[in-house]
Amino acid sequence: MPELSWKKSSFSGGDDGQACLELALGADDILHLRESDDPDVIITTTAPKLRTFVLGAQAGEFDHLA
């Protein structure tokens, strides 16, 4: 896998000890997501699928899972 350029939200703290979500855009517009405190675990998806998931989470569609 080619080297990915990971980005994190400006809302994340600058302290390396803080866990935050990081995103990287890979080949063929595939999004890679990882948690900064466990960088070896990477989830891949597409922008439309991630958008659908985020909108569903905001709408409470997954609240019954908590």
C-alpha positions in Angstrom: 0.0 0.0 0.0 1.4 3.4 -0.9 2.1 5.8 2.0 -1.0 7.7 3.0 -1.2 11.3 4.1 -3.3 11.2 7.3 -5.3 14.3 8.4 -7.1 14.9 11.6 -9.7 17.4 12.5 -8.6 20.8 13.8 -11.0 20.1 16.7 -8.5 17.4 17.9 -6.0 18.4 20.4 -2.3 18.8 19.4 -1.2 16.4 22.2 -0.1 13.1 20.6 -1.6 11.2 23.6 -5.1 12.2 22.6 -7.2 9.8 20.6 -8.7 11.2 17.4 -10.1 10.0 14.1 -7.7 10.4 11.2 -8.7 10.3 7.5 -6.6 9.7 4.4 -7.6 9.7 0.7 -6.1 6.8 -1.2 -6.1 5.5 -4.7 -9.5 5.4 -6.6 -11.0 7.9 -4.1 -11.0 5.3 -1.3 -11.2 6.9 2.2 -9.1 5.3 4.9 -10.1 5.9 8.6 -8.1 5.1 11.7 -8.0 5.9 15.4 -4.8 7.7 16.3 -4.2 5.5 19.4 -4.5 2.3 17.3 -3.1 3.3 13.9 -2.7 -0.3 12.6 -6.5 -0.8 12.4 -7.7 0.9 9.2 -11.2 1.0 7.8 -11.8 1.7 4.2 -14.9 3.2 2.6 -16.0 5.7 0.0 -17.1 9.3 0.6 -20.8 8.7 -0.3 -20.9 5.7 2.1 -19.2 7.7 4.9 -21.6 10.6 4.3 -24.6 8.2 4.5 -23.3 6.7 7.8 -22.6 10.1 9.4 -26.1 11.4 8.4 -27.7 8.3 9.8 -25.7 8.7 13.1 -26.8 12.3 13.3 -30.4 11.2 12.8 -30.2 8.7 15.6 -30.5 5.6 13.4 -28.0 3.7 15.5 -29.1 4.8 19.0 -30.7 1.5 19.7 -27.2 -0.1 19.5 -25.9 1.7 22.6 
